[in-house]
Every structure is written in C-alpha cells, then in structure tokens.
Amino acid sequence: MKNLLNRRLCVGLVMSLVLTVAGTRPCMAVHDSLQDEVHAAFKAGRAGDAAALLQQEASRGNPEAQYGLGILYEKGLPEAKISQDESQAFHWYSLSAQNGYAPSQNNLGFLYYTGRGTPKSEAEALRWYEKAAQQGNAMAQYNLGAMYFHGHGVTKDLKKALDLYKQSAGQGNVTAENNLGYMYEHGLGVQRDFREAVRWYERAARSGQDYAQRNLAEMYEHGLGARRNYSQALSWYKKAAAQGHAHAQMKLGRLYEHGWGAPQDFLEAYAWYWTASESGNAKAKESLARLEHQLSAAQMAQARDRASHFAIGKQP
C-alpha cells in the first residue's frame, strides 16, 4: 500500500505562492495602489525599487506586503539583491500571519512542517494550517487534510481528511481533487465508489494534474468506474507522460507493446520504456530487457533516437 500511495496519491504539502516573479513582473496579493506601484517598478526593470516598496509597507505592518516580502526571501530575487533566506521568510510570514493573513498562515505552517527557517514542529504547522483553513484558504485546507490523512501531528482521521480535501477541491485545488479520487477509489474515509473516483480524477486531469491524468488512465485501462477504453487510457497516459510522469511513460510502453488502444508498435513501446527507465522506473527496465530479444540493434537505436525527440515537460 505504501508504494501505491506514493505513486498515486499526492502526498506533498504545498505553499501559497501568490507572488511569482515571471520575467520582471510579479503577481501580488497586496492593496491595489501598492500593487500598481510594485508592478510598475518591476516592469521598468527596477526590481530593487519594487522590493524597497514592499519593505517599506511591510515595516509599517501591512500584512500583505509582509507576505510579499516573505515570498521574495523564500524564493530569492537576485535582481533586487535579495538572496534566498528562509529565516527571513519565516520572520515576515510570522508577522503577517500574526496579523491574520491566511496565505502567510499557510506558508508559516509549511515552514514549521518542513523545518525550513525554523525548527521543525508538526504541532505548530497544524496550528497555523487550522487558522488559515478556517479563513477558507484552499492550500491550508489541503495541507491540513494531508496531516489528518497521514496522522502527522494529529490523530489520523480519514473522514476529516476527506472533508478538508473537499473544501479545498471546491475552490479548484487540483491536488485535492486527485486525492479525493484516490480516497473514493480505495474506500478511505468513505464508501468505495469507482464512479466518484473517476469524476474527481477527471476534474483534476482536465486541469493538467499529472497524477490525476495517470490515475484516470488506469481507471479506463482496467474498466473501473467507466467502461474499459484503451484509447482513452492511451490518451491520458500520454498527457501525464509528456509532463515527465515515469509510471505513465512505462504504461504507454505497455499499451504499445500489446497493441491496446493503438496498433502494436514495438519501436514506440521500446522508446517509452527507454524514457521511463531513464527516470528510474524499474518495471520499464525489465520491459526493455524483454523487448531486446525482439528488436535488432538498429531498431533499438532507432527507438532511442525517437525517445530523444519526445516533448517531455510540455503538456500536450
């Protein structure tokens, strides 16, 4: 169960990263006037001025500016001469969280959970996640759900985890949607319901969540919650594989090897097995060894060349 859980359930906790620097323009959750000033400074190539504006407002007690400054220290911003400094990120998140700002409360919980910038404390992580979740923060609802699912810092409670995942999924959190699918598929905290599992997997998969795409493909492959459809399975495995999901790449190789959902193609199968094996997938390595008895050296070289041209990392 543990290995399956690691493959199919998204177990990582997440931070709220509302401020992201893309090129020179960040997107921030701060008051409109400050937001406009900061954006204008970044757009003009004055990252230092933008950071100074955040520093000024943060020092005046603006919780959203404190959050923005925390993000800058969390990620680092060389063009503003801000080095990555998790202790400083912790400092600014703490001030903002104490002022009641939910995204900072979530991020503070994450730092406590991971022991970054502060000693690790699941109890403190739980406390701050609860504060943010009570304000409706989707990331915190997911993170709190994950803690209840695994029993980290709290007594394991699958029904509570399910409820929190639903709250987060209701706000569009695709990771929570995938995990709901997993819980319905396996009857964790709820009666097993393959159709409901497919519904949640599909919601997340259509939003580009690679684990959900792989999980939905497996439901179609095995006819769970939906009529068996190898073509659909192939399509969803391809989407996950293109994002670098090694297990999906291995399953693509299997479908092509057996001619399920597409004409049998040993070269294509070998190419996908090769791609998955390069990512460390053990089953793919076993499959490569099996196909080596059916392909010539030239064909295997051709398949490896084909694999080198796969657009991995770009969602189709």
N, C-alpha and C positions, 0 to 999 in steps of 0.2 A: 504493500500500500504506500509506503514512504516514497519509493521511486516513482510510482504512478502519480502521486500527489505533486512531486517536484516537477514532473513533466507537464501536467495538465492543469494544475491549479496555480494561479499566480500568487506566489507567497510573499513577494517583496512588499515592504511598506514604502509609501511614497510621500514626497514633499510637495507643498504648494509652491510652484514656481511661476507666479503670475508675472513677475518681471523677468523677461528673457531678452537678452541682447542679440538681435538678429542684424548682422551688419553693424550699423551705427544707430539703429533705432530700437529703443526698448519699449515694451508694453507694460505699463504700470497701473496698479490699482491705487492711485492717490487722487487727492482732490483735483478737480478739472483744471484750475488755474495753475497749480504746481505741475500737474501732468503736462500741460501745454508748454510750460517753460522748460521742463526737463527734455521733452521730446524735441523742442526747437534746438536746444543746445546739442543734443546728440546728432540731430540732422545736419547741423552746421559743423560737425566734426569736433565739437568742444565737449568731449566726454568728461574732462576734468571739471568743467563748469556745471555739468549736469549732476555729477557726484557731489559737488560742493553745495548745490541747491538742496539735495536730499539730506546732506549732513546738517545744513542749517535748520531745515524744518524738523529733522529728527531730534536735534538738540533742544528744540522748542517743545518737544513732547508730541509731535504729530505721529500717531501710531502707524499710519500707512507709509509715511516716509521712513520710519524706523524699520518697517518691514522691507521696504525697497532697499535700504542700506544693508540690511541683513542679507538680502539676496546678492548684492554686489560682493560682499565679503565671502559669502558661501561659494560663489562661482569664480570670483576674481574678475577684475576688469583692468588689464594691463594698460589700455589706452587712457585710463583715468588714474594710472599709477596706484591701483588698488590690488594688492596681492591677495590671493586666496588666504583667508584667515578664519578658520572655523570658530575660534574662541571669540572673535569679534562678531561673527554671525550670531553666535549664541547670545552675546551681550545685547545686540539690537533686537533680536527676536524676543528676548526676555522682556525688555522694556515695552515693546509693542504688545506682547501677549498679556502683560500685566495691565495694559490699558484696554484690554478686551477685544483685540483684533484677532478674529478667528483664524485667518491664514497663518499668522505668526504663532498662534497657539498650536496649530497643527505642526508647523515646522519645528517648533521647540520640542514637541513630543517626539518628533523624528530624531532630533539630535540626542535626546535622552535615550531613546530606544537603541540607537546605533553607537552611542558613546563618542560622538564626534563633537569636539569643542567643549565637552563636559564629561564627567564620569558617567558611565552607563547606569541607567536606572529605569527599569520597566515600570516601577510604581509611578515615577514622575511622568514617564511617557503616557501611561494610562490616564493620569490626572489631566494632562493638557489635551490629550485627544478627546476626552469626555467634554471638556469645556468648549472646544471647537465644534464638536459634533452636536452639542446642544444648541449651538447657534446655526446649525444647518450646513456646516462646511462639509462638502462631499468627500474630500480627501480624508478628513478626520473620521468621518463615518466609516469609510473603507478601512482605514488603519485600525480603528477601534474594533471593527468586525474581525480583522485578521488576528488581533490579540485574543479575542474571545474564541476564535476558531482553533487557534493553536494552544490556548491556555497559557499565554505569556503574560505574566504579571497579574493574572486574574484566573479564577476557576474556569476551566473550559466550559463553554456554553454554546453549542451549535445553533440552538434556536435564536439566541441573542445575536450571534454572528450573522445568521440568515436575515434577521430583521434589519441589522445595520447595513448589510450589503444591499438590501432592497432600498433603503433610504438613499444610499449613495448612487445606486443604479438609476433611481428615479430622477436624479439630476444629471444623468448621462455619463456616469463614470463607467467606462467600458471594461475596466479590470474587474469591477464589482459585478458587472453583467456576466462576464465569463465565469467568475467564481460561483455565482448563483446557478449557472448552468451545471457546473460541476456538482454542486450540492444536490440539485434535483436529480441529476443522473445517478448519483450514488446513494441517494436517500439519507443525506446527512442533515439532521435537524428538521427534516421534513419527509413526508412520504415520497418514495421514489416515483418520478414522473418523467419518462423519457421525452414526451412531447413538450413539456415545460422546459426541460433542459435544452432541447433544440431551439425553442423560442428565444431563450436567453443567449445561447451561443450565437444564434443568427444576428441578434441585435448588436452584439459586440463585434462579430465578424464583419458585418457590413460597415462598421466604423473603422475597420482596419486593424483590430486587435489580433495579433498573430496566433496567440494561444487559442483564442476562440475559433479562428479560421481552421486550425488544425483539429480542434475538438469537434467542430461541426462536420468536417470532412470524415472523421471517424464514425460519427453517427450515421452519415449517409453510406459509408462503406459497409457498415455492419447492419444497417436497417434498424436502427434504434430510434424510436420516436418519429421516424419518417420511413417511407418506402426506400428499400435499398436502391441506390442510384450511384453507380460508379462514375458516371460523367460528372455529377455534382461533387463527388468526393475528389476527383481529379482536379476540378476547378478550384476548390477551396484549399487543397494541399498546395497547389501552385502559388496561390496568393501568400500563404504562410511561408512557403519555401523561398519565395522572392524576397522575403524580409529576413532571411537568414535562419529560419527555424529548421534545425538539423533533422529533427524527427520527421517533419513534414517532407523534407528532401528525401529521406530514406523511404518513406511511404510512397512517394512519387515513383521512385525506382521500382518498388514492388509492383505497383499498378502497371507500369510499362513492361516489366518483365513478364507478367502474366496476361497482358492484353485486357486488362479490366478498365473500362472507360475510355480506352483508346486502342488502336491496333498494336499488337505486340511489337516491341521495338527494343532489342537487347542493347543497341548502342545508346539509346536515350536512357534506358534503365541504368546502364553502367555509368553514364555521365552523372546522373543524380546520386547514385550510390557513392561515386567518387567525391562529389561535392559534400555530401553528408559526412563521409569518412574524414575529410579534411577538417571538419568541425568536431571530430572526435566521436562520432556516433559508432558504437561498437557493432551494432547489427548491420550497418552499412558495410563495414569492413568484412564481415562474414559473407555478405551477399556478393561483394566484389570477388572474393576468393572463389565463390561458386560460379560466377559468370566467366571467370578467366578460363574455364575449361570449355567454354562455348564460343569464345571470340579469339580471333588471331591477334598477334601483337600489333599489327597495323590497325585493326579495328579498335583495339583498346586505346591506342594513341589517338585515333580519330575521336573517340568518345571523350577522352581527357581534354582534347582541344575544344570540343563542343562545350564541355563544362566550364572551360575558362571564359567562355563568352556569355554565360548566364548572367542576367542583370540582377545579381543578388544585392539586396539592400534598397531596392527600389520597388515600391508596392505597385503591382500591375493594375 
